[in-house]
Amino acid sequence: MEAQAPLEPQPEVVARAAALRDQLASHRDEGERLRRLPDATVAALEAAGLFRAWVPRRFGGTELGLRTMVDATAEITKGDASAGWLVMILGCGDWLTGLFPDKAQQEVFGPDPDTKICQVLTPKAAARRVDGGWRVSGRWAPASGCLHSEWAMLGMSLPADGGAAFALVPMRELRVEDTWFTLGMRGTGSNMLVGEDVFVPDHRVMHRSPATRGEFPTTENDSPRYRTALVPTLATFLIAPALGLAEHALEHVLAQAGRKGIAFTSYAHQLDSTGFQLAVAEAATKIDVARLIMHRSAATVDGHALAGTHPDLLERTRLRQHSSHALQQCREAVDVLVNAYGAGAMSERDPLHAIVRDLQTAARHALAHPASNAEIFGRALLGVDPGITEMI
């Protein structure tokens, strides 16, 4: 079927992303100073079509498959981790908006398919029911990409309904507080959004509980892209920036191994050391495991969408657990590489310095919390009600 074709891997998109690496890297330091992506970086990503990848096709998007998106994002991350992170975050904003009622999609994408939507999905504020919608005041952070966005998707609890929801709010109705002073991922501009008595009409609200079960309010977007399971899609995509960082670290260490020696030993070149050889083999294997998990998870998520099925609770918890395990493999791989490389990795002049900072920051995303994910998966394996979250 024609509607299914975009979910197939598209290597030309990945190649286009990889071709941007040097250009993105040349602007990375500027993004760190600005604490947002430079305009040149945003323009390059737009020109490559990476900010339209998950915009609905009827608005000019391409509805790419998850496998293509994770591979392309990993390549972008090798040039600029913050750029890779925002391709992921803003791509998810487009995709999630495509699950909303069609009237909301028309408001967001109708005027401009390049519109960007940042998200803070945690329900950080309680909304009150009013005629025609909801009123909400609150503070939401970290809102990655908010400095490039025209809309924000915000989590809110609904005491009147006893649940939670995601709400689409124009950025012009919010205030941005400059709070993003961090160890890593500085170029993501993940500041605080503040809303005061914001009105959200019903058509710009998507209730969380049915959405996690695969019940979406959209009626116009009937392609497989908009049938993928909510949390497994988000969790799988989260692997891509971490993987790109780990692969970048491995590339750098391997490239320097014939130039660097090992202090206080007779090794003039690291590559001659058995210990060094074992270290890079261990790190590369961990990275391979992370990529295998990412590809298997993407195939599972999109496979269900193509078949018109929804993964059951156990499979969804497994996918979330696998996501955090993949991120852990990436972190461990970089630790092994840094130890093998030596103290030079701590110099700001060395690429490993930035990789360590960015990965330590990115891997702390709440959806990747190792203990929570293991508990959720363990409960599901044992037939115990997961209970602690709907985000499965």
C-alpha positions, -999 to +999 in steps of 0.1 A: +000+000+000+013+035-008+005+047+027+029+021+041+059+029+020+073+058+041+078+035+071+104+015+051+141+025+058+152+053+036+190+054+035+191+085+014+176+105+043+203+091+066+230+100+041+216+135+038+218+138+076+253+125+077+264+150+051+255+178+074+280+167+101+309+190+094+286+220+088+268+214+121+300+208+140+313+242+127+285+260+146+284+238+177+306+262+199+283+291+189+253+272+200+270+264+234+276+302+239+241+312+228+224+283+247+203+277+216+208+264+181+224+290+158+202+302+129+226+285+104+221+252+121+183+255+121+184+265+084+205+235+075+182+211+092+152+226+076+168+225+041+175+188+046+138+182+054+146+169+089+121+192+106+093+180+084+099+143+088+070+137+111+047+165+099+015+148+084+019+144+047-014+163+040+004+194+054+036+189+034+054+164+057+071+131+048+059+107+076+092+088+077+096+055+095+110+053+130+141+034+117+150+061+093+145+088+119+166+072+146+195+065+122+193+101+108+192+116+143+222+096+154+242+110+124+231+146+132+242+141+168+277+133+157+280+169+143+261+186+171+244+168+200+220+197+207+209+196+170+203+159+172+183+163+204+161+189+188+155+169+157+142+142+181+122+165+204+107+187+177+100+157+155+081+141+183+062+174+187+051+172+151+042+135+154+022+140+186+004+169+171-006+147+143-025+125+169-046+155+181-081+164+168-079+175+132-090+210+140-060+214+162-037+201+135-051+226+111-044+255+135-008+244+140+003+232+106-022+249+083-005+283+082+030+268+080+041+232+079+075+242+092+059+252+125+078+237+155+062+223+186+083+219+218+069+197+246+070+192+284+046+162+287+049+158+325+016+171+341+032+200+360+000+220+365-036+213+373-063+226+349-098+236+358-128+229+336-145+258+320-170+262+292-155+249+260-122+238+274-098+242+303-079+270+321-044+263+333-016+282+350+018+266+356+055+263+349+069+237+326+106+227+321+128+217+305+112+228+272+138+218+247+136+238+215+112+264+229+133+292+215+126+279+180+090+269+185+056+286+177+036+261+198+041+242+230+026+209+241+022+209+278+012+182+303-015+190+327-036+171+353-074+172+351-088+169+386-124+172+372-117+140+351-093+123+374-067+120+346-040+139+327-037+153+292-014+170+267-025+206+257-014+226+226-007+262+235+006+290+212+040+302+224+027+338+222+005+329+252+035+317+273+065+334+288+100+319+285+122+322+316+159+318+309+168+289+331+189+266+310+224+267+326+236+231+324+265+207+322+257+196+287+232+199+258+235+236+263+225+244+227+190+229+232+177+261+250+156+239+273+142+268+293+112+272+315+077+280+301+053+300+322+016+302+316-009+323+335-046+314+332-042+301+297-074+289+280-071+256+261-101+247+240-112+211+240-100+204+204-064+213+215-064+186+243-054+150+240-062+128+270-032+108+281-047+075+293-065+066+260-035+078+240-012+054+258-036+026+247-034+037+211-067+056+210-060+089+193-085+116+184-072+122+149-095+110+121-077+125+090-043+110+096-050+073+089-014+063+078+007+039+098+029+068+111-001+079+132-009+044+145+024+039+164+023+033+201+029+065+220+054+058+247+073+031+228+079+055+200+092+082+223+114+058+242+129+043+211+136+077+196+154+086+228+182+061+221+193+079+189+211+110+204+229+088+230+240+064+203+253+091+181+274+105+210+288+071+218+296+063+182+313+097+179+334+090+210+345+056+195+354+072+162+376+098+179+394+074+202+401+050+173+414+079+152+438+090+179+451+056+189+480+057+165+491+091+177+487+089+215+509+069+238+502+056+273+520+076+300+544+058+323+545+027+299+567+017+270+537+021+246+544+049+222+510+042+206+478+032+224+468+008+196+498-015+205+485-020+240+465-052+247+446-034+274+437-006+250+426-032+224+403-049+249+388-016+260+379-004+225+364-039+218+343-037+249+331-002+241+323-011+205+303-041+216+282-020+240+276+004+212+266-024+189+242-037+215+226-002+218+222+000+180+207-035+178+182-026+205+173+006+187+167-011+154+148-040+169+126-016+189+119+006+158+110-025+138+086-036+166+069-002+169+065+004+132+056-033+126+026-030+149+016+002+131+017-015+097-003-044+110-029-021+126-022-036+161-011-021+194+016-038+215+003-053+248+013-040+282+042-065+286+057-056+252+053-019+259+072-022+292+098-043+275+104-015+249+107+011+276+131-010+296+152-017+264+154+020+258+170+027+291+193-003+288+205+010+254+212+044+269+231+027+298+252+008+273+261+041+256+271+057+289+292+027+298+309+026+264+319+062+267+332+056+303+353+027+290+366+049+262+375+078+284+394+056+308+414+041+279+420+074+263+434+091+293+432+124+312+433+144+279+396+137+276+390+162+304+404+190+283+379+214+268+400+213+236+393+175+232+360+164+216+355+137+243+350+165+268+318+177+251+306+142+244+309+133+281+290+164+292+263+160+266+257+123+272+256+127+310+229+153+305+209+136+278+208+102+295+190+117+325+158+121+306+129+109+329+117+084+303+151+066+306+152+064+344+167+029+349+152+020+382+117+031+372+118+012+339+131-019+355+104-018+381+077-013+354+091-042+333+095-065+363+059-058+375+046-067+340+067-099+339+052-109+372+017-100+363+016-072+389-003-040+380+024-015+370+004+011+388+032+037+391+026+054+357+004+055+327+033+064+305+038+028+291 
